[in-house]
Amino acid sequence: SLGVVKLTLHSGVTYDEKVALGNKRLTERERQMYRHDEFSKEVFQIKVDGLDFSRISEEGFKTNDRMKDLVQLKNDEDSLLSRCDSLTKQLRVDAKHFTMERLRGRYRTDSLCSVALDTAQMLDMTEVAQSLTPRKMHSVTQTALRNARNNKLTVDERRMSYQNERLKTNRHTMEIHRKFTLPAACLLFFFVGAPLGGIIRKGGLGMPIVISVVFFVFYYIIDTMGGKMARESVWPVWCGMWLSTAVLAVIGTFLTYKSATDSSLFKAEAYRRVADNIKHWLHKKKKQKSEQE
């Protein structure tokens, strides 16, 4: 039946741990019990979701950035940017006052320490440390390490939250640019394919297809690399998304110019002629050098 996979096994053993291990009334002995069954033939029925060809609800895709239009992407991008700014400000405030607030609470009555903390001056604790006993010094050191670890965990959590929000923002910004880069790429591929058809006049169907596939793979590699750089905030989003389009525009302009000037760009005779000229020039240089010696 749909949604169920039947698995028939022969000559095997099944192991089943104690059922309902979450029951608190079970003793330790009962928790360690399990069943050991041997069988000559056994049929298992495994329920598998997604094989009944039911239509998936569209509610699960509405929040995906690729399913949104420009207005939705722009609104969500503004919301995500404001959230990133608030997380950044909160992280700066927390990182600045993690230790200062505790010290202010402890030395609120001491005017000298209050002034030093308010002006963020560093206090020389050498004399204080020397006056402490080894046991007290160990206790103070452990407390400081514990506070530092707690502060680091808090900062790491805030940083992870910021990175997640930044990733969502970059994805929305990438989709905004993608709605323009894809039509531009389709138009530029016309300025690549049409000149290739005019330049490659021989070779039948095989040579144009090979060259077209090479250009498409080249475009795909650059587009993937630019998208990854933009998504990870290594490059600005607009730079990563428009990189492949810019490269394609340069190639299309070059090929269009070569086609208009009736260039022999893909003719083997032209490259063979250039190679012969290089060989002749090298032979001439070698001969001149031998004569000078």
C-alpha positions in Angstrom: 0.0 0.0 0.0 1.0 3.6 -0.4 3.1 5.0 2.4 4.3 1.6 3.7 7.4 -0.3 2.8 7.4 -4.1 3.5 10.7 -5.7 4.4 11.0 -9.5 4.6 13.9 -10.9 6.6 15.0 -14.6 6.9 16.9 -16.4 9.6 17.8 -13.5 11.9 17.7 -12.2 15.4 15.8 -9.2 16.8 16.8 -7.2 20.0 14.1 -5.1 21.7 15.0 -3.0 24.8 12.6 -2.6 27.7 9.5 -0.7 26.6 8.6 2.6 28.3 12.0 3.3 29.8 10.7 6.7 30.7 8.5 5.2 33.4 9.9 6.3 36.7 8.4 3.3 38.5 10.8 0.8 36.7 13.6 -0.4 38.8 17.2 -0.4 37.7 17.0 -4.2 37.0 13.9 -3.7 34.8 15.6 -0.9 32.9 18.4 -3.2 31.9 16.1 -5.9 30.6 15.6 -6.5 26.8 14.1 -9.1 24.5 16.1 -11.5 22.3 14.0 -13.2 19.6 15.2 -15.6 16.8 13.1 -16.0 13.7 13.2 -17.9 10.4 11.1 -15.4 8.6 9.7 -12.0 9.6 7.9 -9.2 7.8 8.4 -5.6 8.9 6.1 -2.8 7.8 7.9 0.6 7.7 5.7 3.7 7.3 7.3 6.2 4.9 5.8 9.6 4.5 5.7 11.3 1.1 4.9 8.2 -1.0 1.1 8.8 -1.2 1.5 11.6 -3.8 -0.4 14.0 -1.7 -0.2 17.7 -2.5 2.1 19.5 -0.1 0.6 22.6 1.5 1.9 25.9 0.3 2.0 27.2 3.8 5.4 25.6 4.3 7.0 27.6 1.4 5.6 31.0 2.0 8.4 31.9 4.4 11.1 30.8 1.9 13.0 33.8 0.4 12.8 32.4 -3.1 8.9 32.3 -3.0 8.6 36.1 -2.2 8.1 38.9 -4.5 10.1 42.2 -4.5 7.8 44.0 -2.1 7.9 41.1 0.4 11.7 40.7 0.1 12.3 44.5 0.6 10.0 44.6 3.7 11.6 41.5 5.3 15.1 42.8 4.4 14.4 46.1 6.3 13.1 44.1 9.3 16.1 41.8 9.3 18.5 44.8 9.0 16.9 46.5 12.0 17.1 43.3 14.0 20.8 43.0 13.2 21.4 46.5 14.3 19.7 46.0 17.6 21.6 42.8 18.2 24.9 44.6 17.4 24.1 47.4 19.8 23.0 45.0 22.5 26.2 43.0 22.1 28.3 46.1 22.4 26.5 47.2 25.5 26.7 43.8 27.1 30.4 43.3 26.3 31.2 46.7 27.8 29.3 46.3 31.0 29.7 42.6 31.8 32.4 43.2 34.4 31.9 46.9 35.0 28.3 46.5 36.3 29.4 43.9 38.8 32.2 46.0 40.1 30.0 49.1 40.4 27.5 47.1 42.4 30.3 45.8 44.7 32.2 49.1 45.1 29.3 51.6 44.9 30.2 53.1 48.3 33.8 53.6 47.4 34.1 56.9 45.6 37.6 56.2 44.3 36.6 53.0 42.6 33.4 54.5 41.3 35.3 57.3 39.5 37.8 54.8 38.1 35.1 52.5 36.8 33.0 55.4 35.4 36.1 56.7 33.5 37.0 53.1 32.4 40.5 53.3 33.8 42.5 50.2 34.5 43.3 49.6 38.1 46.7 48.2 39.2 45.8 45.1 41.2 49.4 44.0 41.8 49.5 45.2 45.4 46.0 43.8 46.1 47.0 40.4 44.7 50.2 40.3 46.8 48.2 41.0 50.0 45.9 38.0 49.5 46.6 34.6 50.9 47.2 31.7 48.5 43.8 30.2 49.3 42.0 33.5 48.8 44.0 34.1 45.6 42.9 30.7 44.2 39.3 31.5 45.1 39.5 34.9 43.4 41.1 33.4 40.3 38.5 30.7 40.0 35.7 33.2 40.3 37.3 35.4 37.6 37.7 32.4 35.3 34.1 31.4 35.9 32.8 34.9 35.2 34.9 35.1 32.1 33.6 31.8 30.7 30.0 32.8 31.4 30.6 36.1 29.6 32.2 34.4 26.7 29.2 32.0 26.4 26.8 34.9 26.4 28.8 36.8 23.7 29.0 33.6 21.6 25.3 33.1 21.8 24.6 36.7 20.8 27.2 36.4 18.0 25.5 33.2 16.7 22.1 35.0 16.7 23.6 37.9 14.8 25.2 35.6 12.2 21.9 33.8 11.7 20.0 37.0 11.2 22.8 38.3 8.9 22.6 35.1 6.8 18.8 35.6 6.4 19.4 39.2 5.4 22.0 38.3 2.8 19.6 35.6 1.4 16.8 38.2 1.0 19.2 40.7 -0.6 20.5 38.1 -2.9 17.0 37.2 -4.1 16.3 40.9 -4.8 19.4 41.1 -7.0 18.7 37.6 -8.6 15.4 38.8 -10.0 17.4 41.2 -12.1 20.6 39.3 -12.7 18.8 36.3 -14.3 17.0 38.3 -17.0 20.2 40.2 -17.6 22.1 36.9 -18.0 19.5 35.6 -20.5 19.9 38.8 -22.6 23.7 38.6 -22.4 23.7 35.0 -23.5 22.1 36.2 -26.7 25.0 38.5 -27.3 27.3 35.5 -26.7 25.5 32.9 -28.8 24.7 35.1 -31.8 28.3 36.1 -32.4 29.5 32.6 -31.9 27.1 31.5 -34.7 28.6 34.1 -37.0 32.2 33.3 -36.1 32.0 29.5 -36.1 30.9 28.9 -39.7 32.3 25.4 -40.0 32.3 22.3 -37.9 28.6 21.4 -38.1 26.6 21.2 -34.9 29.3 19.7 -32.6 31.7 22.6 -32.3 29.1 25.3 -31.4 27.5 23.0 -28.8 30.9 22.3 -27.1 31.8 26.0 -27.0 28.3 26.9 -25.7 28.6 24.4 -22.9 32.0 25.7 -22.0 30.7 29.2 -21.7 27.7 28.1 -19.7 29.8 26.1 -17.2 32.2 29.1 -16.9 29.2 31.3 -16.1 27.8 28.8 -13.6 31.1 28.6 -11.8 31.5 32.3 -11.5 27.8 32.8 -10.4 28.1 30.0 -7.7 31.4 31.5 -6.4 29.9 35.0 -6.3 26.7 33.8 -4.6 28.8 32.0 -1.9 30.9 35.1 -1.2 27.8 37.2 -1.0 26.0 34.8 1.3 28.9 34.5 3.7 29.5 38.3 3.8 33.0 38.0 2.3 32.0 40.4 -0.5 29.2 42.9 -0.7 26.0 41.2 -1.9 25.7 43.3 -5.0 29.3 42.5 -6.0 28.9 38.8 -5.6 25.5 38.7 -7.4 26.5 40.9 -10.4 30.0 39.4 -10.9 28.9 36.7 -13.4 26.8 39.2 -15.2 29.7 41.7 -15.5 32.0 38.9 -16.8 29.4 37.8 -19.3 28.9 41.3 -20.5 32.6 41.7 -21.2 32.7 38.4 -23.1 29.5 39.3 -25.1 31.0 42.6 -26.0 34.2 41.1 -27.2 32.5 38.4 -29.2 30.1 40.9 -30.8 33.0 43.1 -31.8 34.9 40.1 -33.3 31.8 39.0 -35.2 31.2 42.5 -36.6 34.8 42.7 -37.8 34.7 39.3 -39.4 37.4 38.0 -37.0 38.9 34.5 -37.4 38.7 33.9 -33.7 38.0 30.1 -33.8 39.9 29.3 -37.0 42.7 26.8 -36.5 44.7 28.4 -39.4 44.9 31.7 -37.6 46.4 30.1 -34.5 48.7 27.9 -36.6 49.9 31.0 -38.3 50.6 32.7 -35.0 52.5 29.6 -33.7 54.6 29.6 -36.9 55.5 33.3 -36.4 56.5 32.6 -32.8 58.7 29.7 -33.9 60.3 31.7 -36.6 61.0 34.6 -34.2 62.6 32.2 -31.6 64.7 30.5 -34.3 65.9 33.9 -35.5 66.8 35.0 -32.0 68.7 31.7 -31.4 70.6 32.1 -34.6 71.6 35.7 -33.8 72.8 34.6 -30.4 74.9 31.8 -31.9 76.5 34.2 -34.4 77.4 36.6 -31.6 79.2 33.9 -29.6 
